[in-house]
Amino acid sequence: MHAGPTPPAAPTHPAGPARHAGMTLSDIVGRHARCTPDGVAFRDGPLTLTWAATDARIERLAAALAGAGVGPGDRVAVLGLNSAPHVEAMVAVLRRGAICVPVNFRMVAAEIAYVLTDSGATAALVDDTFAPVLEAARAQVPALAAVLTFGAGYADLLAAAPERAPAHDAADGDPAFLMYTSGTTGRPKGAVLTHRNLLLHAYSSIAHSGVSGDDRVALSGAPLFHIAGVSGFVLNAVVAATTVISPSGGFDPVAVVDLLERERITSCFFVPAQWAAIVAVPGIAERDLSALRRLTWGAAPASTTLLRTMIDTFPQAEVMTAFGQTECSPVTCLLRGEDSIRKIGSIGTPMLNVEVRVVDDEMRDVPRGEVGEIVYRGPTVMSGYWNKPEETAEAFRGGWFHSGDLVRQDEDGYLYVVDRKKDMIITGGENVYCAEVENVLAGHPQVGEVALIGVPDPRWGEAPLAVIAPRDPADPPTAAEIDGFCREHLAAYKRPRDVVLVDALPRNAAGKVLKTRLREEHGATRVVADPAV
């Protein structure tokens, strides 16, 4: 049962063999280096790395981190585009016994500075692309003592480091990752995921989804700052699959199809907006994609039309629905391929090692067919939010983790998402928590009050729309002024795509903003800006 506070910033544990109660991701990479040294771990453009080479590079980078003063329990931020060195950086942090803090490369300096400060990061690993924004953030974080790069100078960094890092025997119950996720309070929270959380998630995925020895070439398309990217690599590592790195920072569906065909990819994950672009690639039916065995989608809703198109486009492959959230490592429910038509629209059934209930506000189970919140318990659920005991206690009230998702269960036990209890927008697979954006907009001198809602968007599924009541009706802010203000404080995907001005926000008798009415009145508002800008 889950209760209790977040682990302390510098956890201490008893010494001795009893502490090492299982393998970590770092151990698994080392095992492959010993047992199958010539097996291919990565293909990243022209770079091909065996497990032996990968392990040796990770060991040297862990030694470099030790030389920079990083010790067990320290937090190390990792910021960069998808690459083999990026994965090596994350595993090197774990090998040192430190805690990896993946940073969303879409964030601006102020957002990065908050993550660095909240996590107490003392070091960072960054690729060349994002070194300038990290330096801008670092100016606000005096505690960040060391920055190492895994870009153009990475080979020199490894060559200069000792071959062996100081030994550290991490326990599988130690924190491994702090995955930052925003919340209804408006400030991102670090979900503490242990080595055990992530490895048991991988084992559960293997058992539930039927991953076999033939699934040996997996495409890593999700960004590595996202839990889908992290857990995807953990799964690949457990089964010793070759991970093919797909470039991040921009999505080119034609290039992805080329990669699927050229590399003979057997399994991959994309969000629905990406799958919609992939199946629309001209001439895709003529491509040799026969190696594909398992296609997975998640992180945002998908239409039944898209799912049927995916099934028709890839008849030899199993189309799977993955549902969950960062705090659960992340997948909690899966819909297997044999049910993809029979139960179309469902998120499937709970994965192995995930216990679920559908409850009302008083934690009473609701009858099948009725709507309630899905709550979770099990070894893949996070240990808590970093240094946030009150938020942790609230999330685990009643001994179960509260997802904020409203679902119903049919007579066969299959689950269907009905709504989100949390005030959240999903745009292109990214979660945008309204309170965070509203808090930023409230700081604009011309904004009196503001509410953020999601409106339909043909490309991204949803897009944020800001409904603003000006502080002075005679001097309202323009959309350009709001956008310029947000560019200083918010990542591009969080910024409102449009602005609607109103005299006042509608409220109920208790003073709560009626977002349902705002969605009814403004839900068809045209979305004019490109979120990638």
N, C-alpha and C positions, 0 to 999 in steps of 0.2 A: 504494500500500500504506500502511496506517495503522500508525503507531508513534509514539513520541515523546511528549513531555509536553503538558500543557494549555498554551494560550497564556498569556503572562504577564499580570498584572493590568492593566498599562498598555502594550499592544502598541505598538511603533514600527515604521514602515515607511519605505522610501525614498520621497522626494518625486518628483513628476513625472508625466507622462501615463501611463507604463507601469503605475502603481499602479492606475489606474481601469480595470479589466479587464472591466467589464460593468455592468449596471444593478442598482440596489438597489430595494427596495420603495418607498422615498421617491422615487426617480427615476421609477418607474412612475406613482405618483400625480401627480407633476408633469407627466408626459407627457400623461396623460388631461386634466389641467386645460388644457393648451395645445391638444390635438387635438379633444377632445369636451367643452368647458367646460360645456355645458348638460346633459350626461348626468347621470342621477341616480346618485350614489355610495351614498347611505344613505337608508333610511326607518326612522326610529326613533320609533315612536308618532306624535305630531303633527309631529315634526321631519323635514323633507326637505332634503337637502343635495346640491347638484350637485358635480361634480368640481372645478370652479373654486372654489366656496365652501369645500369641504373642504381644498383645497390652501392657500388663503389662511389658514384657521384653523390648520392645521398649521404654516405658516410663522411665524405670530405666536406660537404656543406654543413653537416651537423658539427664537425670540428671547427669550421669557420665561425659558426654561431657561438660555440663555446669560447673561442678566442675573442669574440666581441662582447663577452660577458653574460651571455644567455645561459641560464641555469634551469634546472627542473622547476616546474610550476610557473615560470615566467610566461607572459603572454607576448606572442610575436605576430604582428600583422603581416598579411601577404596580399599584395596588390598587383594585378597584372592581367593581361589577356591570356586566353587558354594556350598552354604550351607544355611540352614535356618538362622543361625546367620549372614551370609553375607547380606541377604536381610534385616534383622532387623537393621543391622548397617546402611544401606542406608536410611531406613525410619527414624531411630533415628536422623540422620543428618538433615533430612527435618523437623522433629518435633521440633528440636532446632531452626529452622529458618535459618539454615546454608545451604550451597550449596554443594552438593555431587559431588566429583570428582572421578569416577571409574577409576582404574588404571589397565592396561593390565598386567596380571601376567607373560606374556611371555617377557616383557621388561627387559633389563639389567639395572644396577644401574644408568648409565649415562642417559638413556632415562627417567627413573622414576624421576631423579633429575630435568630434564628439565620440566616435567609436574608439579612437585611440585612448582618449581620456577615461571613458567609462570602463574599458577593459583593463586599464592600467598597463597598456603595452609599453615595453621598454626597448623593443627592437622591431624592425620592419624589414621585410624582403620585398623588393619592388622591381618591375621590369622598366626598361628605359622609357617606355611610352608614358608612364604615369609618375616618373620621378619628379617632374615639376609640381604636380598637384600635391604629391606627398610632402615635398619641401614646404609648400605653402601651408599645409596642415600642421607640419612639424613646428612651425613658428609659434603655434598656439599650444603646443604640448611639450613642455620642458623635460618631462620624464622620458621621452623617446630618445634614448641615448645612442642607438646604433642603427644605421641603415645600410643594408647590403643589397646589391643589384644582381638580378639574374638575366641581364640583357647582354649587350655587346661584350662586357667585361667578365661574363660568367666563367668562361674557360680559364681565364687568368686567376679568378678568385679560387676556383677549385684547385688549380695547379699549385697555388701558394699555400693551400691548407694542408694540414697533416692528413695522412691516409686514414687514421683512425680517430674517432671522436671519443671523449671520455665516456666510459660505460655508464649507462643508467638503466636500471631494471624497472621499467614502468609497469604498473598494475593495470589490468584491463578496466578496473573501476575508476581510474583517474580521469579527470577531464581531458579530452582530446581537442575538441573544437568549441569555440564560442561563435555561434551562428547568429548574427544580428538580424532581428526581425522587428519591424515597427509594431506599434500597438495602439489601442484606443486611448491611451494616455498621451499620445503624441510624441513620445521619445522612444527610439529603438531600444530593444532589450536583447541581451546576449543569452541565447538558449545554450545551456551547458550540455553538450553531448559527450558522453564518455566513449572510450575505446569499445567497451562492451555494447553500448547502445548501437554503434555503427556496425560492428561485426555481427551481432545477432540480427540486425536488420538485413544484412547481406545474406546470412544463412536462411532467414525466413523467406526472403525473396526467392532464393534458389529452390527451396522446398515448395513454395506456393506457386511459382510461375513455371516450374518445370525446366529450368535452365539445365542444359546437358553438356556433355563434352564437345558437342558440335558447335556450341556457341562460343567461338574462339576469337572472333574479330568484332569488337564492339566500338561503335563510334561515340566519342565523347563530344557531344554537341552543346550540352547545357553549360553555362558559364561556371567556372570553378569557384566563384564566390557564392554560388547558389547551392543549397543543400542537394538539389538534383545532380549537380556536377560532382560534389564531394561523395555522396553515397553511390553514385554510378561508378566512380573509379574504385571505391572500396569493393563493390561487387565484382568488378572486372579482376581486381587483384586476387580476390579469394579463389576464383576459378582459373587463375593464371591466363586470362584472356589477353590478347593483344589489344591495346587501347589505341585507336586511331584518333588523333587530335584534330578536331574541326576548328578552324579559325573563329575567333569571337570578335566582337566590336562592330559587327555588321552581318546581316544574314542574306546570303545569295543562294536562292533555291537551286539555280542551275549548277552552281559550283558544288552544292551538297549532293545533288544527283550524280554529278561526275565522280565525286568522292565515293559514294555508295557503290557505284559500278566498278571503279578502278581498284578499290581496296577490297572488294568482295566482302562488304560488311554483312555480318549476320544478325546484329541487333542494334537498335538505336532508339533514342528518346527525343521527342520534340514537343513543344507546346502546340495547341491547335492552330494558332495563326501561322506557325511555320509549316505544319503539315498541309494546311490549305494552300500555301504557296508551292510546296513540293509537288502535290498531286496535279497542280495546274501547269507544271513545266511542259512546254510543247514537246511532243514526241516521247513522253515518258513511257508509253506502252511499248515502244520499240527498244528501250534500254534493257540490257541484260542485268537485271536485279534479282536473279534467281537465288543468289546466296542469302538473301534476307529471310530470316526465320521468325523474328520477333520485333514488332513495332509497338512502341509504348507512347502514350500521350498522357498529359496531365498538367497540373498547375493552373488551369483555367478551364471553363466549360467548353465543350465541343458540341456542335449541332449534329443531329442524327444524319443530316445530308452529308456532312463531312465524313462521318464514320462510315457510311455506306460507300462513299467514294474511295476511301482508303482501302476498304475490304475488296472492292472491285479492282482497284489499281494494283494491289499486291495480293493476288489470290493464294499464293503459296505461303504467305506469312500469317502469323497469329497477331491480330490487333488487340492490344491489351490496354485497359484503362487503369491508371494508377492514381490513387487519391490519398491525401494525407496533408501533413504540414511540417514545417521545419522542426517543431518541438518533438516530433515523433520519428525523426531520423530518415526519411519523412513518411514513407508509404504506410498506410494503415489498412487500406482496402484495395483489392484488385478484382477486376472483371476479366476473366480468362477468355481467350478467343472463341471457345465453343459457345459462350453465352453472349458474344458481342452483338448478335442479331436478336436472339431470343429475349435478351434482357437489355436491349439497346436503351441508352439513357441512364442505366444504373452505374453506380460506382463499384458494384460487386459485393463481395463478402470480406469479412475481416481476414487479414493475413495471419499466418502462424505467429504465435507469440504476442498477438494483439487481442486484448479483451475489450469488448465494447458494450456500452449500454446506450439506449435512447431514452432520455429522461426529460421530465418537466422542470420547472424552476425550483421545485422542492426536492429534486433528486429522486423522484418516483418514476419507475419505469412506465412508459406509455404503451398502450396496446399496439400491436402491429397494425399498420395502416394509418396511425395517427402521427402527427409531427412532433418531434422533440429534438433536443440537442444531443448530438453524439459525443460521448465522453469515453476516455481511453484509460487503460491500465496495462502495464506490461514492461518488459525489459528493454524495449526500444524507445520508451518515453524518456525525455530529458530528465536530468536530476533537478533542474530548476533554472531560474533566471539569475544571471551573474550579479551578485551583490544586491539583489532586490528581493528581500525576504517577504515583504508584503505582497508584491505582485505574484511571487511564487505560491504563497499560501492561498491567494485568491484563485489562481489557476488550478490548484489541486484541492479545492474545497470539496469536502465529502470523500476525500481519498482517491478521486479520479481526476484526470486531466480534462479540463473543459475546452473543447475545440472552438466553440463559437459557431459551429455549422449546424443548421437545422435540417433534419433528414426524416424520412419515413422508411419503414421496412415492410416489404411485401410478404405474402404468405409463405414464400420459399426462403425468406431470410435475406433477400437481396436489398441493398440500401440505395436510396435515391436522395440526392441533395435537393432540398426545397428552397432554401434561402440561407443567407449568412446572418447570424446573430450579431456578429461584429460589424462595426461601421467601416467597411472595407470595399475597395474597388480592385478588380483584377484587370490589368491592362497588359496584354501581350505576355501573360504568364507571371508578371510582377505584381506583388501585393502593394497597394497604396492605401495606407491607413489615413482616413480623413482627418482625424484629430491632429496628426503631425503637420499636414499641409495647412489646415485651418489655423494652427498656432503660428505658423510662419506668416500667413497672409494677414493675420490680426496685427502684426507688427508694422504693416504699411500705414503711414500717417493719414492716408485718405480713406482707409477702410474702417467703417463703423462696426459692422458685424458681417460674418461670412459663414457660408455652409458649402461644403464640397459634396457633390453627388456624382455618380457614374452615369454616363449617357452612352447609348449604343454607338459603336464605331465599327465600320465594315472591315477594317484591317486588324485592329487590336482587340475586338470583342467589346471592350468598354474603354472609355476615356474620361478623365476627370474634368468636371465643369464647376467653376466657382460662381456661386450666387452671392453677390455682394450688395449690402446696403451701405452707401457712402456715409462717412462721418459728417460731411457737409453736402447736402443734395445739390448745392449750387457749384460744387467743385468735385465731381466724381472722378475716380481714377479711370484711365483708359486701359484697354486690354494690353497695349504695348507697355504701359507703365507697370502693370501687374506682372507681366512676363519678365521684364527687366529685373524687377525686384526678386522674383523667384529664381532667376538664373544665378543669383549670388548665394542662395540658401538651399536650393533643392536640386536633386538629380533630375535629368530631363524627363524621365518617365513619370515623375511625381507632379510635374508642373501642370497647372490647368491648361487644357487645350483651347478654352474659350471662357469668356466672362459674361455673366448676365447681371445687370444692375436692377435692383428692386428698391422700393421705398423702405420696406422692412421685411424681415424673415418671418414666415408664419410660425406661430408657436401654439402649443396646447395650454391648458389651464395651469399646468405645472411649470410652464416656461420653457419646455423642451421644443427645439426646432422640429417642425413637421417635415422631415425629409421625404416622406411618402408623397406629400402634396407637391414638393419641389420637383420630384421626379415626374409626377403627372403633368405638371405645368411646363417643365423645361426639358423633359427627356428626349424630345425630338430635335433639340437644338443642334444646328450644324456644327460639326467639329472642323475647325479650319487650319489648325497648326499641325506640323509634322512633329511627333514626339521625339524623333531621332535628332532633331536640330539642336 
